[in-house]
Amino acid sequence: MLADYTFDVRDLLRDQNAQFFSTTAITRYINRARSQVAQDTACIRILVAGGSPYGADATVGTAVVGGAVPGAIGNPIGTTVFNTIPGQEYYPYSYANPLIAQQNAGVKGILDVCSVSVSWGSTRPTLNWMPWEELQAYARAWNVNNQNYPSIFSTMGAGETGQVWLYPIPGTVAEMEWLCSCAPAALYTDSDPEALPRPFTDAVKWYAAKLAYESSQRWSSASIMNEEYDRHIRLACAAENRGKVPEWYPEY
């Protein structure tokens, strides 16, 4: 993908022979643009899943016919367990990053955790979310004998240094799942994997060209590139989610 990105950006800049922008600069603009796309759209969504209390892998396999089955023992993705830690109240995003890197090529790390589910034994409910300030005021104020199955989660911290907080504090090892928005790893060679899915990759060249024009103080051209970036982002978001029907046969 890096070669395709580089060609497209140079085409927009009318610099196919690298007379005005070095390859190093173009690569830097491309990687900044890819990060911006991921932040603006949350298009890299990954479910970090643990193992069930009965030893089965809860991660959905990527194969099709004859491949992995959700909840089946011995899925080829692996059986790495993603669990709560007894007595551990908060978990940095980096707690899940090794599992993400193991199962998803081209992903740098977590930008945000959108939802958290924790096993209560025979069920795995999705926890209620609470702003951290409210968690501090209304939940963490009770700090004696408050270990149990978590029912509330919150996040604290910005970007890749964020943390997931659970309440009540987990009292036992329990399977945990995070639905995450992630950042892509930088591309340095054409063989590096691209985590951004299509059609979001189509917007990268416009933002990279915007950055290049800004570096040369060509503000009008940069503004045009930014408008095209916004337009392609909106098109990509519309293309990947055209709406779903929640229930075809409602009860009357």
N, C-alpha and C positions, 0 to 999 in steps of 0.2 A: 504493500500500500504506500510506502514512503515514496517510491519512485513515481507512482501515479499522482500523489499529492504534490510532489515537487514540480512535475510537469504542468499540472493544472494551475498552480500558483504562479509559476513563471509565465504561463500563457496570459493570465490576467494582468500581470505586471508588464507584459511585453518585454520580457527579459530572458528569452529562451537561451541566449548564449552566455548568461551569467556575467553580463557586463557591469551591472549596477548592484546586484545583491549576491553575496557569497552563498555557497551551498550550506555552510554552517548557520548563517543567519536565517535562510529559508527553513531549514530543519527546526530551528528554535521557534520560529513563528508558527509552523505547523503544529508542533507539540503544544504550544500555548493555546492555539485554536482548538485542538482536540480536547484539552482540559476545559475550555470554556463551553464547548458543546455539551460535555458531560454535566457540567454545573447547571447550565440553563435548562436542560431537558430531563435530567435524571434517566437517561436512556440506557445506562448500564445498570440494570436491576439484577441482583443476585440474591438467591435464598441460601443463607448459610444454615445448613441443617445438621442436626445431631443424629445420634442413634437412639432408637426406641428403648424403653426400659427392658425389653426382652431380647436385646442384642441385634435387632435388625437395623439395616441402614435406612434412614428416613430420606435420603437424598434421591431425587428422581433421576433416573439414568438418561443419558443422551442418545442411546441407541434406539432403534425402532424395532422391527420384527425380530424376535428372538433375543432382544436386549434386556436391559435392566428393568425391573418392575419396582415401583415405589413400595418401600417397606420390606422388600425381599432381602434375605440374608445373602451376602456375598456379591453385592453389586460391584461392577468393575470400577466404578468411580472410587471406591475405597470405603473403609469402615471407620474412618477417623471420627471420633466422638466429640460433639460440641455440647458441653454440659454446663450447668451451673456449678459453682463451688460452694460447699456448705460454709456459711458464715461470711461469704464474700458479697458485699453490697453493690459494688460498681465494677464494670468491666470496660476497659479501654477498647476502642475500635480495633487496636492492634491485636487484641485477643483473638479476633476472628480472621485477621489478615493472612496468617499462614495457611489456613484452610482455604481461603479464597484463592490464594496464589497457587495452591496445589491443584485445585479443580477448575480454574479459569485462567487460560493463558491471556496475557496482555493486560491484566488488571493490576493497578498499583495498590489500591486500598480503598477503604470505606470513606465516603463523604458524609453520609447521613444514614441513620437506622430508622426506617419508616414504620416498622412494626416488630413486635417481639412476641413469641409464643413459647410457653414453658409447660412441660409435661407435669400433670397432676396425678400421674399413674395411668389410669385407663383413658384419660382425655388429655388433649394438648390445647388448652384455650389460648386465644390471643389476648394479651394483657391490655387493660385500659391505659391510655397515655395521660400524663399530667405534666404541665410545665414544671421545671425543676424548682422554681420559687415556691409553687404550691406544694410540691412534694416535701420541701424543707419545712414549710409552715404547718401542714396538716397531717403529714404521714410520719416524717422522721422525728417529729416532736415526741412520738411514742417510741422510746428507745430501750425499753426493758421487755424481755421475753417476746420479741417481735419476729422470731424466725418461724417461717412457714412456707407454704407454696406461694410464690409471688403472684400478685394480681394487678400490679401497677408497674409501669416502666416510665422512665423519663430519660432525657439526654441532656448532657451538660458539656460545654466546650464547643469550639468552632472547627468545622471541617475535619481533617484527618486526625486531629488530636482529641476528638470528642470521646465521650464515655456514655455507657448505658448504665443507668441506676435501676435497681429492682427493689420493690417493696411489696410485702414483707421480705426481709432478707432471707434468701434460700436457706432452708434448714437441712437440705439433703441434696445429693447429686441428682439432677433432673435434666432430661433432654431439653435443649433450647434451640430455637430457630429465630434468626434475624432476617428480615427482608431489608436489603441494603441498596442504597444508591452509591455507586462506586466511581472512582477516577481511573482513567486509562494510564497505563505505563507509557513512558516516552518511546518513540520510535527513533532508532539510530541507524538501522540498516533496513533494506527492503525485505529481509526475512523475518523481522520482528513481527509478532502477531498483533493484529489490530482488534481491540476489544469493542470499539464503537461499531454498532450495527448499522447496516443500511436501513433507511435512507438518510440517517443522520450524518453519515460520512460526506454527503454532498455539500453540507454547509461549511466544512472545514476550510476549503480553499478561499472562501469569501472572507472569513475572519482573518486568516493568515495574510491575505493580500491587504486587508485593512491595516494590520500591524506594520506591514512593510511600508505602506504609504505614509503612515504616521511617523515612522522612523526617518523618512526623508522630508517630513513636514509638508506633505501634499495633502492638505486637510480636506479639500473638496473630493478628491479621489477616494480618500479614506472613508468619507461619509457615504459615498455611493456604495462602496464595498460593504459597509456596515448595514445599509438598508437591504442589500441583497442577502446578507447573512440572516437578518431577521426574517425575511420572506421565506428563505429555505428552511429555517427552523420551524416556522409555522406550518409549512407544507409537510415537513417530516412528521411533526406531531399529529397532524390530521391524518396522514397516511397510515401511521402505525396504530391508530385507534379510531376507527370509524363508528364506534358505538356498538353496544351489545344489548340484546333483549334479556332482561333479568328473569323473566318468566313467560313462557309461551302459553301456558294453560293455567291461568289464575283460577282460584276457587271462587265461586260466586255464592 
